[in-house]
Amino acid sequence: MSDVKKDYEALRDEFERLAREAERQMMSPNFSESERADASDRARVYWQLRGGAADTIANASDAKLAKIRKPKGETQITKDRRTFLQGIAVEIGTDNREAIAATALQSHSYMVKKLWSATGEKARGKILNFMKNQGLR
């Protein structure tokens, strides 16, 4: 458990203790009406602070569980895209990214739509970005 979580758990417990103490003062006949009203206000504030600390603890736990694991290595779609673009490069005999993207869009639009789920200029941008990120020439 992290130190921050421990700190917030300690704060939550302390705020609850203070809120209960203020509630006891609020109900005590030994205090004047104004002191009991002050105790009521303090109890409300302490309960709110306790809730905030508890929410922070819960959100920290949820955030830790919600981390998304990135795949290690190439996924199948990445392999398919690389193979497709390398095939086009061999087909046209150049490694120019613009030429590969243009040929892919003109001659193989079905495969482009299947692999990138886009058409036209949007697909062209995705193909060029993919080639840049993958180090394809």
DSSP file (Angstrom, degrees, kcal/mol; ACC not computed):
  #  RESIDUE AA STRUCTURE BP1 BP2  ACC     N-H-->O    O-->H-N    N-H-->O    O-->H-N    TCO  KAPPA ALPHA  PHI   PSI    X-CA   Y-CA   Z-CA
    1    1 A M              0   0    0      0, 0.0     2,-0.0     0, 0.0     0, 0.0   0.000 360.0 360.0 360.0 138.6    0.0    0.0    0.0
    2    2 A S     >  -     0   0    0      1,-0.1     4,-2.1     4,-0.0     5,-0.1  -0.307 360.0-119.0 -75.6 159.0    1.4    3.4   -0.9
    3    3 A D  H  > S+     0   0    0      1,-0.2     4,-2.6     2,-0.2     5,-0.2   0.864 114.6  56.0 -63.6 -36.1    2.2    6.1    1.7
    4    4 A V  H  > S+     0   0    0      2,-0.2     4,-2.5     1,-0.2    -1,-0.2   0.923 107.1  48.6 -63.4 -43.3   -0.4    8.4    0.1
    5    5 A K  H  > S+     0   0    0      1,-0.2     4,-2.3     2,-0.2    -1,-0.2   0.917 111.6  49.8 -63.5 -42.1   -3.1    5.8    0.6
    6    6 A K  H  X S+     0   0    0     -4,-2.1     4,-2.3     2,-0.2    -1,-0.2   0.916 110.1  51.3 -61.5 -42.4   -2.1    5.3    4.2
    7    7 A D  H  X S+     0   0    0     -4,-2.6     4,-2.4     1,-0.2    -2,-0.2   0.923 111.4  46.7 -60.8 -44.7   -2.1    9.0    4.8
    8    8 A Y  H  X S+     0   0    0     -4,-2.5     4,-2.6     2,-0.2    -1,-0.2   0.839 110.5  52.6 -70.0 -31.4   -5.6    9.4    3.4
    9    9 A E  H  X S+     0   0    0     -4,-2.3     4,-2.3     2,-0.2    -1,-0.2   0.901 110.3  48.4 -67.2 -39.3   -6.9    6.4    5.4
   10   10 A A  H  X S+     0   0    0     -4,-2.3     4,-2.4     2,-0.2    -2,-0.2   0.909 112.5  48.8 -65.5 -41.2   -5.5    8.0    8.5
   11   11 A L  H  X S+     0   0    0     -4,-2.4     4,-3.0     2,-0.2     5,-0.3   0.931 110.1  51.4 -62.7 -45.2   -7.2   11.3    7.5
   12   12 A R  H  X S+     0   0    0     -4,-2.6     4,-2.1     1,-0.2    -2,-0.2   0.928 112.3  45.9 -57.2 -46.5  -10.4    9.5    6.9
   13   13 A D  H  X S+     0   0    0     -4,-2.3     4,-2.2     2,-0.2    -1,-0.2   0.894 113.6  48.8 -65.7 -40.1  -10.3    7.9   10.3
   14   14 A E  H  X S+     0   0    0     -4,-2.4     4,-2.6     2,-0.2    -2,-0.2   0.912 110.7  50.3 -67.1 -42.3   -9.4   11.1   12.1
   15   15 A F  H  X S+     0   0    0     -4,-3.0     4,-2.4     1,-0.2    -1,-0.2   0.891 110.7  50.1 -63.0 -38.4  -12.2   13.1   10.4
   16   16 A E  H  X S+     0   0    0     -4,-2.1     4,-2.5    -5,-0.3     5,-0.2   0.921 110.4  49.8 -65.1 -42.5  -14.6   10.4   11.4
   17   17 A R  H  X S+     0   0    0     -4,-2.2     4,-2.2     1,-0.2    -2,-0.2   0.929 112.9  46.5 -60.7 -45.5  -13.4   10.5   15.0
   18   18 A L  H  X S+     0   0    0     -4,-2.6     4,-2.4     1,-0.2    -1,-0.2   0.876 111.4  52.1 -65.2 -37.8  -13.7   14.3   15.0
   19   19 A A  H  X S+     0   0    0     -4,-2.4     4,-2.2     2,-0.2    -2,-0.2   0.918 110.7  47.2 -65.5 -43.2  -17.2   14.2   13.4
   20   20 A R  H  X S+     0   0    0     -4,-2.5     4,-2.1     2,-0.2    -2,-0.2   0.889 111.6  51.2 -65.5 -38.6  -18.5   11.7   16.1
   21   21 A E  H  X S+     0   0    0     -4,-2.2     4,-2.0    -5,-0.2    -2,-0.2   0.917 110.2  49.0 -63.7 -42.7  -17.0   13.8   18.8
   22   22 A A  H  X S+     0   0    0     -4,-2.4     4,-2.2     1,-0.2    -2,-0.2   0.876 109.3  53.1 -64.6 -36.9  -18.7   16.9   17.4
   23   23 A E  H  X S+     0   0    0     -4,-2.2     4,-1.4     2,-0.2    -1,-0.2   0.888 107.3  51.2 -65.4 -38.0  -22.0   15.0   17.3
   24   24 A R  H  X S+     0   0    0     -4,-2.1     4,-1.0     1,-0.2     3,-0.2   0.912 111.4  47.7 -64.1 -40.6  -21.7   14.0   20.9
   25   25 A Q  H  < S+     0   0    0     -4,-2.0     3,-0.4     1,-0.2     6,-0.2   0.875 107.6  57.1 -65.5 -36.1  -21.1   17.7   21.8
   26   26 A M  H  < S+     0   0    0     -4,-2.2    -1,-0.2     1,-0.2    -2,-0.2   0.827 112.6  40.1 -64.1 -32.1  -24.1   18.6   19.7
   27   27 A M  H  < S+     0   0    0     -4,-1.4    -1,-0.2    -3,-0.2    -2,-0.2   0.560  91.5 108.3 -93.5 -10.8  -26.3   16.2   21.7
   28   28 A S    ><  -     0   0    0     -4,-1.0     3,-1.0    -3,-0.4     8,-0.0  -0.491  59.0-152.1 -75.2 133.1  -24.9   17.1   25.1
   29   29 A P  T 3  S+     0   0    0      0, 0.0    -1,-0.1     0, 0.0    -4,-0.1   0.571  88.5  78.4 -76.9  -7.2  -27.1   19.2   27.5
   30   30 A N  T 3  S+     0   0    0      2,-0.0     2,-0.3    -5,-0.0    -5,-0.1   0.618  85.5  72.8 -75.6 -11.5  -23.9   20.5   29.1
   31   31 A F  S <  S-     0   0    0     -3,-1.0     2,-0.0    -6,-0.2     0, 0.0  -0.728  85.6-111.5-106.4 154.3  -23.3   22.9   26.2
   32   32 A S     >  -     0   0    0     -2,-0.3     4,-2.3     1,-0.1     5,-0.2  -0.228  36.1-101.3 -74.0 170.1  -25.2   26.1   25.3
   33   33 A E  H  > S+     0   0    0      1,-0.2     4,-2.0     2,-0.2     5,-0.1   0.898 123.4  48.4 -60.8 -42.5  -27.5   26.4   22.3
   34   34 A S  H  > S+     0   0    0      2,-0.2     4,-2.3     1,-0.2    -1,-0.2   0.870 110.6  51.5 -68.4 -35.6  -24.8   28.3   20.3
   35   35 A E  H  > S+     0   0    0      2,-0.2     4,-2.3     1,-0.2    -2,-0.2   0.882 110.3  49.1 -67.4 -36.9  -22.1   25.7   21.2
   36   36 A R  H  X S+     0   0    0     -4,-2.3     4,-2.1     2,-0.2    -2,-0.2   0.875 110.0  51.0 -69.3 -35.9  -24.3   22.9   20.0
   37   37 A A  H  X S+     0   0    0     -4,-2.0     4,-2.1     2,-0.2    -2,-0.2   0.905 111.0  48.8 -65.5 -40.8  -25.0   24.8   16.8
   38   38 A D  H  X S+     0   0    0     -4,-2.3     4,-2.5     1,-0.2    -2,-0.2   0.908 110.3  51.1 -62.9 -41.3  -21.2   25.2   16.3
   39   39 A A  H  X S+     0   0    0     -4,-2.3     4,-2.6     1,-0.2    -2,-0.2   0.879 108.0  53.0 -63.3 -37.7  -20.8   21.5   17.0
   40   40 A S  H  X S+     0   0    0     -4,-2.1     4,-2.2     2,-0.2    -1,-0.2   0.919 110.2  47.2 -62.7 -44.8  -23.4   20.6   14.4
   41   41 A D  H  X S+     0   0    0     -4,-2.1     4,-2.2     2,-0.2    -2,-0.2   0.913 112.7  49.3 -63.3 -42.8  -21.6   22.7   11.8
   42   42 A R  H  X S+     0   0    0     -4,-2.5     4,-2.9     1,-0.2     5,-0.2   0.914 109.4  52.0 -63.1 -42.6  -18.2   21.1   12.7
   43   43 A A  H  X S+     0   0    0     -4,-2.6     4,-2.4     1,-0.2    -1,-0.2   0.924 109.7  49.3 -60.6 -44.7  -19.7   17.6   12.5
   44   44 A R  H  X S+     0   0    0     -4,-2.2     4,-2.0     1,-0.2    -1,-0.2   0.920 112.8  47.4 -60.2 -45.1  -21.1   18.3    9.0
   45   45 A V  H  X S+     0   0    0     -4,-2.2     4,-2.6     1,-0.2    -2,-0.2   0.922 112.0  49.6 -63.9 -44.4  -17.7   19.7    7.9
   46   46 A Y  H  X S+     0   0    0     -4,-2.9     4,-2.6     1,-0.2    -1,-0.2   0.882 109.6  51.3 -64.5 -37.6  -15.8   16.7    9.3
   47   47 A W  H  X S+     0   0    0     -4,-2.4     4,-2.3    -5,-0.2    -1,-0.2   0.901 110.8  49.2 -65.8 -38.3  -18.2   14.2    7.7
   48   48 A Q  H  X S+     0   0    0     -4,-2.0     4,-2.2     2,-0.2    -2,-0.2   0.920 112.0  48.0 -64.5 -43.0  -17.7   16.0    4.3
   49   49 A L  H  X S+     0   0    0     -4,-2.6     4,-2.3     2,-0.2    -2,-0.2   0.895 110.6  52.0 -63.9 -39.4  -13.9   15.9    4.8
   50   50 A R  H  X S+     0   0    0     -4,-2.6     4,-2.4     1,-0.2    -1,-0.2   0.916 109.1  50.4 -62.7 -42.5  -14.1   12.2    5.7
   51   51 A G  H  X S+     0   0    0     -4,-2.3     4,-2.5     1,-0.2    -2,-0.2   0.891 109.0  51.5 -62.1 -40.2  -16.1   11.5    2.5
   52   52 A G  H  X S+     0   0    0     -4,-2.2     4,-2.1     2,-0.2    -1,-0.2   0.910 110.9  47.4 -63.4 -42.4  -13.6   13.3    0.4
   53   53 A A  H  X S+     0   0    0     -4,-2.3     4,-2.0     2,-0.2    -2,-0.2   0.905 112.5  49.7 -65.3 -40.8  -10.7   11.3    1.9
   54   54 A A  H  X S+     0   0    0     -4,-2.4     4,-2.5     1,-0.2    -2,-0.2   0.898 110.0  51.1 -65.0 -40.1  -12.7    8.1    1.4
   55   55 A D  H  X S+     0   0    0     -4,-2.5     4,-3.1     1,-0.2     5,-0.2   0.899 107.6  53.2 -62.8 -40.5  -13.4    9.1   -2.3
   56   56 A T  H  X S+     0   0    0     -4,-2.1     4,-2.1     2,-0.2    -1,-0.2   0.911 110.2  47.4 -61.6 -42.0   -9.7    9.7   -2.8
   57   57 A I  H  X S+     0   0    0     -4,-2.0     4,-1.9     2,-0.2    -2,-0.2   0.935 114.4  46.5 -63.8 -46.3   -8.9    6.2   -1.5
   58   58 A A  H  X S+     0   0    0     -4,-2.5     4,-2.5     1,-0.2    -2,-0.2   0.910 112.4  49.6 -64.3 -42.4  -11.5    4.6   -3.7
   59   59 A N  H  X S+     0   0    0     -4,-3.1     4,-2.7     1,-0.2    -1,-0.2   0.870 108.6  53.2 -66.0 -35.8  -10.5    6.6   -6.8
   60   60 A A  H  X S+     0   0    0     -4,-2.1     4,-1.7    -5,-0.2    -1,-0.2   0.903 111.1  46.5 -65.1 -40.0   -6.9    5.6   -6.3
   61   61 A S  H  X S+     0   0    0     -4,-1.9     4,-1.8     2,-0.2    -2,-0.2   0.914 113.6  48.4 -67.3 -42.9   -7.8    1.9   -6.1
   62   62 A D  H  X S+     0   0    0     -4,-2.5     4,-2.0     1,-0.2    -2,-0.2   0.905 110.0  51.8 -64.0 -41.4  -10.1    2.2   -9.2
   63   63 A A  H  < S+     0   0    0     -4,-2.7     4,-0.4     1,-0.2    -1,-0.2   0.876 108.2  51.8 -64.1 -37.0   -7.4    4.0  -11.2
   64   64 A K  H >< S+     0   0    0     -4,-1.7     3,-0.7     1,-0.2    -1,-0.2   0.894 113.0  44.6 -66.7 -39.0   -4.9    1.3  -10.3
   65   65 A L  H 3< S+     0   0    0     -4,-1.8    -2,-0.2     1,-0.2    -1,-0.2   0.791 108.5  58.5 -73.6 -27.8   -7.3   -1.4  -11.5
   66   66 A A  T 3< S+     0   0    0     -4,-2.0    -1,-0.2    -5,-0.2    -2,-0.2   0.442  72.1 127.2 -86.4   1.2   -8.2    0.5  -14.7
   67   67 A K    <   -     0   0    0     -3,-0.7     2,-0.5    -4,-0.4    -3,-0.0  -0.346  58.9-130.5 -60.4 136.2   -4.7    0.8  -16.1
   68   68 A I        -     0   0    0     -2,-0.0     2,-0.5     1,-0.0    -1,-0.1  -0.773  12.0-134.8 -94.6 128.9   -4.7   -0.5  -19.6
   69   69 A R        -     0   0    0     -2,-0.5     3,-0.0     3,-0.0    -1,-0.0  -0.701  17.3-140.7 -83.8 126.0   -2.1   -3.0  -20.5
   70   70 A K        -     0   0    0     -2,-0.5     2,-0.0     1,-0.1    -1,-0.0  -0.643  27.9-102.8 -83.9 142.9   -0.4   -2.3  -23.8
   71   71 A P        -     0   0    0      0, 0.0     2,-0.5     0, 0.0    -1,-0.1  -0.344  29.4-131.3 -65.7 144.5    0.3   -5.2  -26.0
   72   72 A K  S    S-     0   0    0      2,-0.1     2,-0.1    -3,-0.0    -3,-0.0  -0.846  71.8  -1.6 -97.1 129.5    3.9   -6.4  -26.1
   73   73 A G  S    S-     0   0    0     -2,-0.5     2,-0.3     2,-0.0     0, 0.0  -0.289 110.5 -32.6  84.8-176.1    5.2   -7.0  -29.6
   74   74 A E        -     0   0    0     -2,-0.1     2,-0.1     1,-0.1    -2,-0.1  -0.556  56.6-136.9 -81.9 140.6    3.4   -6.5  -32.8
   75   75 A T     >  -     0   0    0     -2,-0.3     4,-2.0    -4,-0.1     5,-0.2  -0.439  29.4-105.0 -85.0 169.3   -0.3   -7.3  -33.0
   76   76 A Q  H  > S+     0   0    0      1,-0.2     4,-2.6     2,-0.2     5,-0.2   0.886 120.5  54.1 -64.6 -38.6   -1.7   -9.2  -36.0
   77   77 A I  H  > S+     0   0    0      1,-0.2     4,-2.5     2,-0.2    -1,-0.2   0.887 107.8  50.8 -64.7 -37.2   -3.2   -6.0  -37.5
   78   78 A T  H  > S+     0   0    0      2,-0.2     4,-2.6     1,-0.2    -1,-0.2   0.922 110.8  48.6 -65.0 -43.2    0.2   -4.3  -37.4
   79   79 A K  H  X S+     0   0    0     -4,-2.0     4,-2.6     1,-0.2    -2,-0.2   0.921 111.8  49.6 -61.2 -43.6    1.8   -7.3  -39.1
   80   80 A D  H  X S+     0   0    0     -4,-2.6     4,-2.4     1,-0.2    -2,-0.2   0.907 111.8  48.2 -62.7 -42.3   -0.9   -7.3  -41.8
   81   81 A R  H  X S+     0   0    0     -4,-2.5     4,-2.6     2,-0.2     5,-0.2   0.922 112.2  48.5 -64.3 -44.6   -0.5   -3.6  -42.4
   82   82 A R  H  X S+     0   0    0     -4,-2.6     4,-2.7     2,-0.2     5,-0.2   0.937 112.8  47.8 -60.8 -46.9    3.3   -3.9  -42.7
   83   83 A T  H  X S+     0   0    0     -4,-2.6     4,-2.3     1,-0.2    -1,-0.2   0.911 111.9  50.8 -60.9 -43.3    3.0   -6.9  -45.1
   84   84 A F  H  X S+     0   0    0     -4,-2.4     4,-1.8    -5,-0.2    -2,-0.2   0.937 114.0  42.7 -60.0 -49.4    0.5   -5.0  -47.2
   85   85 A L  H  X S+     0   0    0     -4,-2.6     4,-2.2     1,-0.2    -2,-0.2   0.870 113.1  52.0 -69.9 -36.4    2.6   -1.8  -47.5
   86   86 A Q  H  X S+     0   0    0     -4,-2.7     4,-2.1    -5,-0.2    -1,-0.2   0.882 108.5  52.8 -66.3 -36.5    5.8   -3.8  -48.1
   87   87 A G  H  X S+     0   0    0     -4,-2.3     4,-2.4    -5,-0.2    -2,-0.2   0.900 109.3  48.3 -63.4 -40.8    4.0   -5.7  -50.9
   88   88 A I  H  X S+     0   0    0     -4,-1.8     4,-2.5     2,-0.2     5,-0.3   0.897 108.7  54.2 -66.1 -39.8    3.0   -2.4  -52.5
   89   89 A A  H  X>S+     0   0    0     -4,-2.2     4,-1.3     1,-0.2     5,-1.3   0.905 112.2  43.8 -61.1 -41.5    6.5   -1.1  -52.2
   90   90 A V  H  <5S+     0   0    0     -4,-2.1    -1,-0.2     2,-0.2    -2,-0.2   0.902 111.7  55.2 -68.2 -40.7    7.8   -4.2  -54.1
   91   91 A E  H  <5S+     0   0    0     -4,-2.4    -2,-0.2     1,-0.2    -1,-0.2   0.898 118.1  32.3 -59.7 -44.1    5.0   -3.9  -56.6
   92   92 A I  H  <5S-     0   0    0     -4,-2.5    -1,-0.2     2,-0.2    -2,-0.2   0.573 105.2-126.9 -94.6  -9.4    5.8   -0.3  -57.6
   93   93 A G  T  <5S+     0   0    0     -4,-1.3     2,-0.3    -5,-0.3    -3,-0.2   0.805  72.0  95.6  73.9  30.2    9.5   -0.6  -57.1
   94   94 A T      < -     0   0    0     -5,-1.3    -1,-0.2    -6,-0.2    -2,-0.2  -0.976  60.7-149.6-145.6 159.6   10.0    2.3  -54.7
   95   95 A D        +     0   0    0     -2,-0.3     2,-0.5    -3,-0.1    -6,-0.1   0.130  54.1 131.4-114.4  19.6   10.2    3.0  -51.0
   96   96 A N     >  -     0   0    0      1,-0.2     4,-2.4    -7,-0.1     5,-0.2  -0.604  51.9-147.1 -73.6 122.3    8.8    6.6  -51.3
   97   97 A R  H  > S+     0   0    0     -2,-0.5     4,-2.8     1,-0.2     5,-0.2   0.898  95.8  51.4 -60.0 -43.4    6.0    6.9  -48.7
   98   98 A E  H  > S+     0   0    0      1,-0.2     4,-2.5     2,-0.2    -1,-0.2   0.913 111.5  47.6 -60.9 -42.8    3.9    9.2  -50.7
   99   99 A A  H  > S+     0   0    0      2,-0.2     4,-2.5     1,-0.2     5,-0.2   0.900 112.4  49.2 -66.5 -40.6    4.0    6.9  -53.7
  100  100 A I  H  X S+     0   0    0     -4,-2.4     4,-2.6     2,-0.2    -2,-0.2   0.934 112.9  46.9 -64.0 -45.5    3.1    3.8  -51.6
  101  101 A A  H  X S+     0   0    0     -4,-2.8     4,-2.2     2,-0.2    -2,-0.2   0.908 113.0  49.2 -63.2 -42.2    0.2    5.6  -50.0
  102  102 A A  H  X S+     0   0    0     -4,-2.5     4,-2.3    -5,-0.2     5,-0.2   0.920 113.0  46.5 -64.4 -43.9   -1.1    6.9  -53.3
  103  103 A T  H  X>S+     0   0    0     -4,-2.5     4,-3.0     1,-0.2     5,-0.7   0.908 110.7  53.1 -64.9 -41.7   -0.9    3.4  -54.9
  104  104 A A  H  X5S+     0   0    0     -4,-2.6     4,-1.3    -5,-0.2     8,-0.3   0.918 112.8  44.1 -59.7 -43.2   -2.5    1.8  -51.9
  105  105 A L  H  <5S+     0   0    0     -4,-2.2     4,-0.3    -5,-0.2    -1,-0.2   0.880 120.3  40.2 -70.5 -37.8   -5.5    4.2  -52.1
  106  106 A Q  H  <5S+     0   0    0     -4,-2.3     3,-0.3    -5,-0.2    -2,-0.2   0.940 129.6  22.9 -77.7 -47.8   -5.8    4.0  -55.9
  107  107 A S  H  <5S+     0   0    0     -4,-3.0    -3,-0.2    -5,-0.2    -2,-0.2   0.710 132.4  31.9 -96.5 -22.2   -5.3    0.3  -56.5
  108  108 A H     X< +     0   0    0     -4,-1.3     4,-2.1    -5,-0.7     3,-0.3  -0.229  65.4 141.1-131.9  44.8   -6.1   -1.4  -53.2
  109  109 A S  H  > S+     0   0    0     -3,-0.3     4,-2.5    -4,-0.3     5,-0.2   0.825  72.6  58.0 -61.7 -32.3   -8.8    0.8  -51.7
  110  110 A Y  H  > S+     0   0    0      2,-0.2     4,-2.1     1,-0.2    -1,-0.2   0.937 108.9  44.3 -63.1 -45.6  -10.7   -2.2  -50.3
  111  111 A M  H  > S+     0   0    0     -3,-0.3     4,-2.9     2,-0.2     5,-0.3   0.876 111.8  53.6 -66.8 -37.6   -7.6   -3.4  -48.3
  112  112 A V  H  X S+     0   0    0     -4,-2.1     4,-2.8    -8,-0.3     6,-0.4   0.939 110.8  46.1 -61.7 -46.2   -7.0    0.1  -47.1
  113  113 A K  H  X S+     0   0    0     -4,-2.5     4,-1.5     1,-0.2    -2,-0.2   0.888 114.8  48.2 -63.5 -38.3  -10.5    0.4  -45.8
  114  114 A K  H  < S+     0   0    0     -4,-2.1    -2,-0.2    -5,-0.2    -1,-0.2   0.910 118.9  37.7 -68.2 -42.5  -10.2   -3.1  -44.2
  115  115 A L  H  < S+     0   0    0     -4,-2.9    -2,-0.2     1,-0.1    -3,-0.2   0.824 133.6  21.4 -82.0 -32.5   -6.9   -2.4  -42.5
  116  116 A W  H  < S-     0   0    0     -4,-2.8    -3,-0.2    -5,-0.3    -2,-0.2   0.485  89.4-132.3-116.1  -4.5   -7.3    1.2  -41.5
  117  117 A S  S  < S+     0   0    0     -4,-1.5     2,-0.3    -5,-0.4    -4,-0.2   0.874  73.8  97.4  53.4  41.4  -11.1    1.7  -41.4
  118  118 A A        -     0   0    0     -6,-0.4     2,-0.3     2,-0.0    -2,-0.2  -0.975  53.9-156.9-151.5 161.4  -10.8    4.9  -43.4
  119  119 A T    >>  +     0   0    0     -2,-0.3     3,-0.8    -3,-0.1     4,-0.8  -0.918  54.6   1.0-135.8 163.7  -11.0    6.2  -47.0
  120  120 A G  H 3> S-     0   0    0     -2,-0.3     4,-2.2     1,-0.2     3,-0.2  -0.240 122.9  -9.6  65.9-143.3   -9.7    9.2  -48.9
  121  121 A E  H 3> S+     0   0    0      1,-0.2     4,-2.5     2,-0.2    -1,-0.2   0.832 134.5  57.2 -62.5 -34.5   -7.5   11.8  -47.3
  122  122 A K  H <> S+     0   0    0     -3,-0.8     4,-2.1     2,-0.2    -1,-0.2   0.922 108.9  46.1 -63.1 -43.0   -8.1   10.4  -43.8
  123  123 A A  H  X S+     0   0    0     -4,-0.8     4,-2.7     2,-0.2    -2,-0.2   0.900 110.2  54.2 -65.7 -40.9   -6.8    7.0  -44.9
  124  124 A R  H  X S+     0   0    0     -4,-2.2     4,-2.5     1,-0.2     5,-0.2   0.924 109.5  47.8 -59.1 -45.2   -3.8    8.6  -46.6
  125  125 A G  H  X S+     0   0    0     -4,-2.5     4,-2.4     1,-0.2    -1,-0.2   0.895 112.0  49.6 -62.5 -40.9   -2.9   10.4  -43.4
  126  126 A K  H  X S+     0   0    0     -4,-2.1     4,-2.5     2,-0.2    -2,-0.2   0.903 111.5  48.8 -65.7 -40.9   -3.2    7.2  -41.4
  127  127 A I  H  X S+     0   0    0     -4,-2.7     4,-2.7     2,-0.2    -2,-0.2   0.941 113.1  46.6 -64.3 -47.1   -1.1    5.2  -43.9
  128  128 A L  H  X S+     0   0    0     -4,-2.5     4,-2.3     1,-0.2    -2,-0.2   0.904 113.8  48.5 -63.1 -40.9    1.7    7.9  -43.9
  129  129 A N  H  X S+     0   0    0     -4,-2.4     4,-2.7    -5,-0.2    -1,-0.2   0.904 111.1  50.7 -64.7 -41.7    1.6    8.1  -40.1
  130  130 A F  H  X S+     0   0    0     -4,-2.5     4,-2.3     2,-0.2     6,-0.2   0.932 110.8  48.4 -61.6 -46.1    1.8    4.3  -39.8
  131  131 A M  H  X>S+     0   0    0     -4,-2.7     5,-2.3     1,-0.2     4,-0.7   0.904 112.6  48.7 -62.5 -40.8    4.8    4.2  -42.1
  132  132 A K  H ><5S+     0   0    0     -4,-2.3     3,-0.7     1,-0.2    -2,-0.2   0.938 114.1  45.4 -64.1 -46.5    6.5    6.9  -40.2
  133  133 A N  H 3<5S+     0   0    0     -4,-2.7    -2,-0.2     1,-0.2    -1,-0.2   0.814 115.5  46.9 -67.3 -31.3    5.9    5.3  -36.8
  134  134 A Q  H 3<5S-     0   0    0     -4,-2.3    -1,-0.2    -5,-0.2    -2,-0.2   0.496 110.6-119.4 -89.7  -4.4    6.9    1.8  -38.1
  135  135 A G  T <<5 +     0   0    0     -3,-0.7     2,-0.3    -4,-0.7    -3,-0.2   0.764  56.5 158.9  72.6  24.6   10.1    3.1  -39.8
  136  136 A L      <       0   0    0     -5,-2.3    -1,-0.2    -6,-0.2   -39,-0.1  -0.640 360.0 360.0 -81.7 137.6    8.9    2.0  -43.2
  137  137 A R              0   0    0     -2,-0.3   -40,-0.2   -41,-0.1    -1,-0.1   0.391 360.0 360.0-101.1 360.0   10.6    3.7  -46.1
